[in-house]
Structures are given as C-alpha cells and as structure tokens.
Amino acid sequence: MEHRVSFTEPSLKGRALRLLGRREHSRAELEQKLKRFEEQPGALARALDELQAKGFIDEQRVIESVLHRRAAKLGLVRIKQELQAKGLDPRAVTEALAGLQTSERARALEVWRKKFGKPAATPQDAAKQMRFLASRGFGGDVIRRVVMGDFGDGGSDS
C-alpha cells in the first residue's frame, strides 16, 4: 500500500532534485520547502544527507550563485541579508562578502548610472537617488559619494 504514493507523488529526494534543478538551494531552504511533504520523521533529513553526500547540495555553490546573480544590482547589505536568509554558515557569508567590498562603489555607480544617468538637479532628486541606492543595499558613504559625484581618490569606479 505504501508504494502506490511513489507513482503519483514524487519522493522527497525527487522534490529536492526538482528544486535544485531550477537553482542552487541551501540545505536549510530545502528543509523549509519540503518539510510539509515529510511523512515519516527523519525521512527528509536522510534524503538531504544523501543528496549532500553526493554533492547535489553545496553551500559554496549557493553563495557563488547568489553573488553571480545579485552582485551587479545589489549592495553588501542586501546580499548579506539574502545569504543569511538561506541559512548559510556565517563565516562563509563573511568571507564571500569581503571580496565584494572592494567593488561596492563601482557597482553602486553602475546601478546609479543605469537608473538615473545624470547628477541630481535638486536636493529632492538627490534624496530620491539616495533612497533608491539604499533600497538596493548600498552603504551610506558609498551612496553619498555616488550621488554627489565624488568619484575621485583613485578608487576603482570604472
């Protein structure tokens, strides 16, 4: 009787593989998305253990995927929030973000250029531009420099 379900509904492992086929997921994300399908206690943990042992679940790949997809559009604050929400190791998140810090101003400048393209004409426009960059997760100092046009001091703003 228990085997009839396998023909109509995918197994926990099958569901996990389907999710992983769309994009990288952390173990914590998969647990959260699949726990409602667990019929026997421990079945989900066993399925995820097996997938992790085979390399289907890899936290470093999740981090790299998020950085690849989001770094061009978001600042450190937002990327950090996304990585933390995935339940990833805090040290791995900190290490990944350290590499992005050097390009924060250049990335903010590019986001600003795509959205606005020219310096703010009024203080209200400047405030709007600052709010936009803040909503994207860029830091206050970087935002002020970009919006106020301070691209000097030899930084890498290309």
Secondary structure, 3 states (H helix, E strand, C coil): CCCHHHHHCCCHHHHHHHHHHHCCCCHHHHHHHHHHHCCCCCHHHHHHHHHHHCCCCCHHHHHHHHHHHHCCCCCHHHHHHHHHHCCCCHHHHHHHHHHHHCCHHHHHHHHHHHHCCCCCCCHHHHHHHHHHHHHCCCCHHHHHHHHCCCCCCCCCCC
